[in-house]
């Protein structure tokens, strides 16, 4: 009788152990049942729960329009000066193969931040004459300069600069400030400091 009781207890223990193990195992998928894909609502909830999902790589701005450089001419520049569509005009000639020009661009960018509401900044590249025209747009885009930039035809460079400054020394940069009546207020030959530009702008720009 005692031996039968021990055997009964042993069998009951085996049954309880098997039941516990079975409850821990994941039930096998039934291949006859259809696969349920996540709904759009579930996918949206998962995206909201992951704030990093929509982050763009650093330095990339989807709303930044890349600068493209069109050509201009003597006649077009004279038209820009004569037909006032802005208050004052800051007309800046430069070239990519001039260290003085390249060092002046950040200064002009600083001026733009201060005076853009009253002064139109127009940059004209002289790269058609011995420079690198393909480099002009790249320079603008690398630094995100917010300027209107055009490439002056090689045949018009001498004529354009001499018409604005008869004593032009052939170097870049060279800059001209015009008032709303298209009158030349000041000509800057060569690289200038921020203080030199601002001294003239503060004197004339109201």
Rosetta blueprint (number, residue, H / E / L):
1 X L
2 X H
3 X H
4 X H
5 X H
6 X H
7 X H
8 X H
9 X H
10 X H
11 X H
12 X H
13 X H
14 X H
15 X H
16 X H
17 X H
18 X H
19 X H
20 X H
21 X H
22 X H
23 X H
24 X H
25 X L
26 X L
27 X L
28 X L
29 X L
30 X L
31 X L
32 X L
33 X L
34 X L
35 X L
36 X L
37 X L
38 X L
39 X L
40 X H
41 X H
42 X H
43 X H
44 X H
45 X H
46 X H
47 X H
48 X H
49 X L
50 X L
51 X L
52 X L
53 X L
54 X L
55 X L
56 X L
57 X L
58 X L
59 X L
60 X L
61 X L
62 X L
63 X L
64 X L
65 X L
66 X L
67 X L
68 X L
69 X L
70 X E
71 X E
72 X E
73 X L
74 X H
75 X H
76 X H
77 X H
78 X H
79 X H
80 X H
81 X H
82 X H
83 X L
84 X L
85 X L
86 X L
87 X L
88 X E
89 X E
90 X E
91 X E
92 X E
93 X E
94 X E
95 X L
96 X L
97 X L
98 X L
99 X H
100 X H
101 X H
102 X H
103 X H
104 X H
105 X H
106 X H
107 X H
108 X H
109 X H
110 X H
111 X H
112 X H
113 X H
114 X H
115 X H
116 X L
117 X L
118 X L
119 X E
120 X E
121 X E
122 X E
123 X E
124 X E
125 X E
126 X L
127 X L
128 X L
129 X L
130 X L
131 X L
132 X L
133 X H
134 X H
135 X H
136 X H
137 X H
138 X H
139 X H
140 X H
141 X H
142 X H
143 X H
144 X L
145 X L
146 X L
147 X L
148 X E
149 X E
150 X E
151 X E
152 X E
153 X L
154 X H
155 X H
156 X H
157 X H
158 X H
159 X H
160 X H
161 X H
162 X H
163 X H
164 X H
165 X L
166 X L
167 X L
168 X L
169 X L
170 X L
171 X L
172 X L
173 X L
174 X E
175 X E
176 X E
177 X E
178 X E
179 X L
180 X L
181 X L
182 X L
183 X L
184 X E
185 X E
186 X E
187 X E
188 X E
189 X E
190 X L
191 X L
192 X L
193 X L
194 X H
195 X H
196 X H
197 X H
198 X H
199 X H
200 X H
201 X H
202 X H
203 X H
204 X H
205 X L
206 X L
